[in-house]
Amino acid sequence: MASSSSKQASGSSSSGLQIKPKTMAIPFESFEVQMESPVDFASLNRNGMDMDALMAAHEMFPYFDMLNGPTYVNLVKDFWVRAEVYDLEAAKAEELEAITREPSLKGKTRKEMGLEPFRQTEIRSAVMGIPITIIEEVIAKACRVASTGRFLWNVSRNHPLLDSFKGVVLKGNSSTKLVDIDGQHMMLLKFMTECFFQKGGGSDQPSVDHKLVLYFLAAFEKINLPKYLMHHLCWAVKEGIRGKRKQIPCGRLLSEIFTQGKLLKTLRRNNLVSDKTLRIRTGKMINGKTLQNMKIIKKFSPNEKDLKESTAQTELMKDFPPIYQERNPEVLAKLIADFVKESGIILDDETPDIPDDVPLRVRGKRAKPDDGSEAAGVQTKRIRKDRSESSNPDSISASVPKRKRGKGESSTTEVVETEEEKAKKKKAFEEKYESPMFIMTLAMAKMAQEYADKMIADKKQQKLDYFAARDAKLKELGLDKCDEYFVQKIAEVRQIAGTVEQQAVEEAEEMMS
């Protein structure tokens, strides 16, 4: 697949369909596919974090079930490098281009210009030469979520709902940092950044728009997830075309669309489905261990029922919307053949015939190294040492080149150090450096440690006092087992019920008198 980016596929098939050219100048190998994280809600529950009520209110359990599946990295990259957004702005540009070619078309309708009517925003691309179109309806079907609910974007910093965000998420204190918010809200923020809108660097702080999404989630107000995901994908495509973003979000969602849209079935029929061609990966599971890593709990309690990352293909839907219009198998085969010829991909003729309804499974998450890696002189991590060579440090250092490991680089070589180098490192590590302007005495070190311990103890005690007072108050009201949000809602309901009851009594007294 990587070789497909080295050439610009610009040929045409006998059906008249052209192979879509690349829209992004970023090299194929430089793209980073971001895979959504599946969530083990049972593991979270077993470790003290119950998110079931929130997710049930938002009707998102089918979406999270879909996330635990394979991501076809190479197919996603091939789709992305040729992707473009066809929205209202692109439609207007299309009309201006037509008028520039033929000035007499000014003031005419799109139909009179010979253009198709603009119906909705689309992401247009191609995978292995097959033209693909993704719309919001396709995303909604792949997510198993209805395209209904709240959707707000490009809101001002003075939007009134931001006060609601402060009241619900920040507990009324605008100076509260997101690392100090309630545990459930921290998990919602985790879902938002790793299951919905994967970031591509920059600030860890959510934007104003994402703060509103977090508020909707925390306040049990259902969001229009397919619309948000479509908007996020369109934004990322435009950023990639500008050369400002090499991260590809929603890798698992795009792979599910390829599966349900029967693209994978077509590629399998043309011998283009194998571990090497697809490069199957999975997202990292969010479970009780995540709570420990986020310091929400002190110790993770594993269980034999904990979910594992899955590479099994989901069952095909019967009513999934089409993602490509061409249905003639011969035309599709011709498109794929033309693309393979232009890109130089070698067809996997040894791929066994697999029935279309059988789930696609792989043995492991790691792909095998490309053929010829050993011939190129690349050393694997496990290096067998000859007994005669192991006694001679000079021969070892000469046979294995030493180099520093760069950022993001896999450990592909084994660096063998001499005893002298190990001694130097140990000495440098144990050596203490002090500023000539300041010398730490034992008394000062003891004082600093005592002060730090006192500060930590005070913080812990303040936290305990706060929760004790809150729990006592809730117990008095009989609401000790309810969440704070429910406490506020129940108080409002009681107030309204009391008012209605009083009005009913007054009306009854008037009727009796």
N, C-alpha and C positions, 0 to 999 in steps of 0.2 A: 504493500500500500504506500509506503513512504516514497517509492519511486514515482508515484503518480503525480507528485508535486513538481518533479524536475522538468516536466514538459507541459506546455500549454495545449490542452486538448481542444482543438478547433476544427476537427474534421466533421463531416456530416454523414448520416446514414442514408440508405436508399429510400427510407420513408419520408425524407425531407426534414426530419428533426435534427438539429445541430447539437453537438456536445457542448454544454454550457461552459464558457471560459471561467477562469478564476477571477474573483472580484477582490481578493486580498493579496497584498504583496508580501505578507508574512510567510516565511518558509513553512512547509508542511510539518517539518520536524520540530519547529519552535512552538507550535500550538500546545497548550496544556488543557486537557479535557478534565473538567471538574465534575466529579461524580457525587450525586446527592447521597447523604448518609441515611441508610435505613434505621428504623427505631424499634427497639425491643421494649414495648410498653410494659410487658409483664415483668421484665427484669427491673425496670424503673420502679414499678409498684412494689416488688419484693424488697427493694432497697429504700423504701420510704418516700418515693415521689410518685404520687397518683395523678396522672395526666389524663385519665380515661374520660372524666366528665367534660373537660375542655375540648378534647378531640371529638367526642361524640356530639357535642353541641355544634361543632364546625363541620361535622360529617366528613372527616378527613381520613378515617381509618383505611378505606380502600386505596387512597393515594399512598399512604405509608406502606401498605402491603405491596404495592407495585414497586416501590423503591428498592425492595430487597430482591434484586435481579441483576442480570449481566449488563454491562456497558460495553458496546462495541467501539472501542477507541478509534480504530482506523476508519470505520464508516462515518463516525461523527466528525472526524477531521476532514474527510473527503467532502462531506456535506457542507461543512463550515467554510472551507476555502473558496467555495463557489456561491455562497449565500448572499442574498440581497433582500432588502425590505421594500415591498410594494405597498405604500400607504398613500394617504391623500396628498402628501407632499410630492411623492414620486409621480402620482397621477397628474398633478398640475405641471410638473416638469415635462412629462410626456406630451401634454397638450402644447406647451410652449415650443417644444422641439418640432412638433408637427406644423405649428404656425410659422416657425422660422424657415422650414423647408418650403411651405406653401402659404404665403401671407394671406391669400384669399380665404383661408379657413378661419380667420379671426372672427369670433362671435358665433361660430358654429357649435353644435353639440358634439359630444364625443362620438356618437354614432355617425354623424355627418363627416367627422374627421377620419372615420374608418377605424376608430379605437373601440376596444371593448369597454362596456360600462364599468365604472368603479363601484364595487359592492362592499368590500371590506379589506382590512389590512392582511397582507400575505407575506410569508417568508418563502422566497423562491430559491431553489438550488438544484443540485443533481448529485446522485450517488452512483458511482460506477457507470456514469453516462446516462442514467435514467432520471428524467426531470421530476423533481419533487416539489410539492407545494404544501405548506403547513398553514392552517388557519386556526382561529380560536376554538372552533368546534372540534377539530382534531385533537388539540391539547386537552380539552375538557373530557373527551372520550378516553384518551390515554390515561388521564389522571383518575378516571372513575368518579369525578366530582362535577356537580352541576355548575354551569356558568352563571351563577346568581350570587348576590351579596354585595357588600360594600366595596367600592373601588374609588379611591381618591388619589390624584397625582398632581405634582407641581403646585402644592399648596404653599401659601405664604407662611412666614414664621409667626405671624400673628393670628393664625387660624384658631377659632375658639375651641376646636377639639384638642389642641395641644394642652389646654388647661385640664381637660379630662385625662389626657395622658399623664400629666403631672399628678393628678389626684389618685388615679388607679395604680399606675406602675411605680411612680416615685413616692407614693404615700403622702402627697401634698407638699413635699419638700423639693423644690427645684434644684437644690444643691446636692441632692442624693446622686451618687455615681451609679452607673449601671452594674458595676461589680458588687454593689451593696444592696441590690433590689431583692425582692422575695424569690425564694428558690424556684417556684413554679414559673415566675416571669423570666428568670434566668434561662430556664429550659425552653420557654417559648422563643426567646431571643436566639438560643442555640438552633432551634428548628428553623427559624427564619433565615439565618445566615448559612446553614449547612444543608437544609432540605428544600428551601425555596429559592433564595437569592444568594448564590455563591459570590463571594467578593473576589476581586482581582487585584489585591494590593490596596494601598492607601490607608485611610483612617479606619480604625476599628469601630468608631462611633457611628451609629445608624443615622441616615439622613432624616430630614423632617418627614418625608413621605413614609419611610420605613418605621419611624416612631408611631405614626398613625396606624400602620399595619399591626405593630406590637400592641397598641391600645385596643384595636378591634379584637385581636386574639384574646387578650386578657379580660376584656369586658363581655365575652361571649357573643360578640356581634360577628356574624358569619361574613367572611370576605369572599370576593369573587377570585378564587385562586387561579383558574385558567386565564382570566384577563390579566392578572398581575404577572403570571409566567410569560404570557405572550408579549407583554410590554417589556419585560426584562430581557427576553431573547432578542427582540427587535433592537433594543438599545445596545446590547452587546454586539450584534451584527454590525451596526453602524460604527461603533467604536473600533471594531476589527478592520473594517474597510478603511477607516482613517489611519490605521496603523497604531492605534493607541492601546489596544488590548489584545493580548495573545491567549487569554484564558477563555475557554469555551464552557459556558454554564449549562446546567441541565443535561449532562451527558447521559444519565440513565433515562430521563424522559424522552430524549431524542431516539435512543436505542429502542425503547418501547414502541414509539411511533413507527420506526422502521419494521419492527416485528409485526405489529397489528396491521400495518398497511400492506403486509405481505411482500415487502421488499426483500426480506431475508429469504422468503420462500422462492422468489424469482432468482436470487443470487445462488441459492442452493441448487436450483435446477440447472444453472449454468456453471456448476463446479467452482463457485467462488466463496464457499463457506468452509473455513478451517481456522484453527487457532491462530495461525500466522497471519491469515488475511484479516480476520476480525479483531484480533488482539483483545481478548475478553478480560475485563477487570470488574471489580465491585467496589462500592463505597464502604467506608468504615462505619461499623455499627455503633449507634448511640444506645448505651445501656447503663446498668448500674455502675460499671467501671468509669463511665463518663462523669457520673456524679462525684466520684472520688477525685477524679482529675480536676474537676471544677471546684473542689473543696466544699461541696455542699454537704457531703457526708465524710466521715473519717475513714471508714473501712467498707470496701465492696464485698458483698456476700454472693459469690458465684453460685449457680445452680445448674444442674444437668439439663434443665428445660430451657436454658438461655438460647436465644436464636443465634444461628450462624449465618454468615454471608452466603447467599445462594447465587449460583450461575445457571439455574434452570430457567428456560424460556417459559413465559407465561402462556396460558391457554388462549388460543386465538378467539377473538370476538366475531360474531356473525354480522353485526351491524356497524362495523367500524367504517367511518367515512373514507373514501379513496384519497390517497396522497399523490397518485399520478394517474393521468387520464388515459394513457396508452395501455390497452389491455391485450393487444395481439402478442402472443408469446414469441412469434417469429420476429416482430419488430423490436421487442425488448431484447431478444437475443442478439439482434444485429447492432443495437445501440451499445450493448455491453461489449460485443466483439470489437466494434470501432474504438471504444474507449480503451480496451485492453491493448489494442494495436498501437494507439497513440501514446499511452502511458508506459508501455513496456512491462505490464504486470504479467506474471506467468500463471496460467490457469492451473488450479490444483486438481489434476486429473485423477489423483489417487484418493480423493475424498469419496468415502462410501456413500451409496444412495441411502438417504434417510427419509422415511415417510414424513409428509408435511405436518402431520398432527402429533409427531413425537417431539417432546421437549428437547432442546439442544443443551447438552451438558458437556462440561470439560472436567478434566481430572484435577487441575489446580488453577490457581489464580495467576501464576507466573508463566509467561510464554517462553518457549524454548529459544536459546540463542540462535541467531542467524547462522546459516551454514557458512563455513569458511572463517569463523572467528579465530579458531586455533591456528589456521594457516596464516592469518594476518599477524601472528605473534602476540596475541592478547593472552595474558596469564590469568587463569582463574584464581579464586581466592584460596582454594585448597592446593597447596604446592607440595609435591612429594620431594623430599630431600634425600639425596643419596648419603649413606653413612660417611663416605669419604669426604663429601662436600660439607656435611654438617660440622665436621671438626675443623674446617678451614673457613674462618669468617671472611677472608678476602675473596675467596671463590664465590661465596654466597652473594656478597654485595656486588660483585661484578656481573653475576648472572641475572640478578633481579634488579631492574632499575628502580631507584627511589624517586618518588615525586610526592608533592603535597596534594591532598585531596581538596578539590575546589568545591565551592558552594553548589549544592544540588547534584553533585557528581556521585555516582555509585562507586562502591569500593570494589574495583575490578583488579587491583594488584595487591600483592602481599609485600609489605616493606619489612625486611629483616634487619634489625639493628644489632650493632656490635655491643659488647659489654661496656666499652669505653663511652659510647654514646648514651647508653642507659644510665651510667653513673653520672654523666654530666646533667642529664635531665632531672635525675633525682636530686642532685645538689642544687640545681636552679629552683626546683619546686620547694625545697626545704628552706632555702635562703630567705630571710625577712628583709624587707626594704622599709626604711623609715625616712621621713622628710627631715632634713637638717634643721628646719624651723620648728619642729615639734617632736618631743620625745614622750611616749606614753609610759607613765609610771604604773606600778602595780596598784597603787591607791586609786589613781584615775580610772584604770581599767575596771576595778571593782565597783567604783561609783557609777560608771556608765552602765555596767551590767545591772546593777540594782535599780537604776532609774528605768531602764528598758523593761525589766521584769515588772516593775510597779505599773508602768503604763499599760502593758499587756493585761495584767490582772484587773486594772480598773476598767478597761474596755470590756473584758469578759463579764465583770460584775454588772456593768451598766446594761449589757445585753440580757443577762439573767433577770435583773430587776424589771426590765421592760416587759419581758415575756410573762413573768410571774404576775405583774399587775394586770396585764391584758387578759390572761387566762382566768384570773379571779373574777374580773368583771364579766367575762363571757359566761362563767359558771353561774353567776348570780342570775343572769338572764336566761339560763338554760340553753345556751348556744355554744357550749364548750367544744362541741365536735364539728362546728361549722367553720368554713373559710371566712376571712375578713370581708371579702366581697359579698358573700351571701348574708353576712351579718348586717351590712348596710342595706341590702335589698329587703331583708326581712323587717328591719326597722321601718323602712318606707311603707311596706305593705301593711304593717300593723297600724301605722299612723292613718293611712287611707281607710283601712277597715274600721278604725275607731270613729272617723269622721262620718263614714257612711252609716254606721250603726246609730250614731247620735241623730243624724238627719231622719232616719227611719222611725226612731222613737218619737221625735217631735211631730212628724207627719201623722203618726198613729194617734197621738194625743189630740191633735187638731180634729181628726175625724171623729174621735169619741166624744169630744166636747160639743 
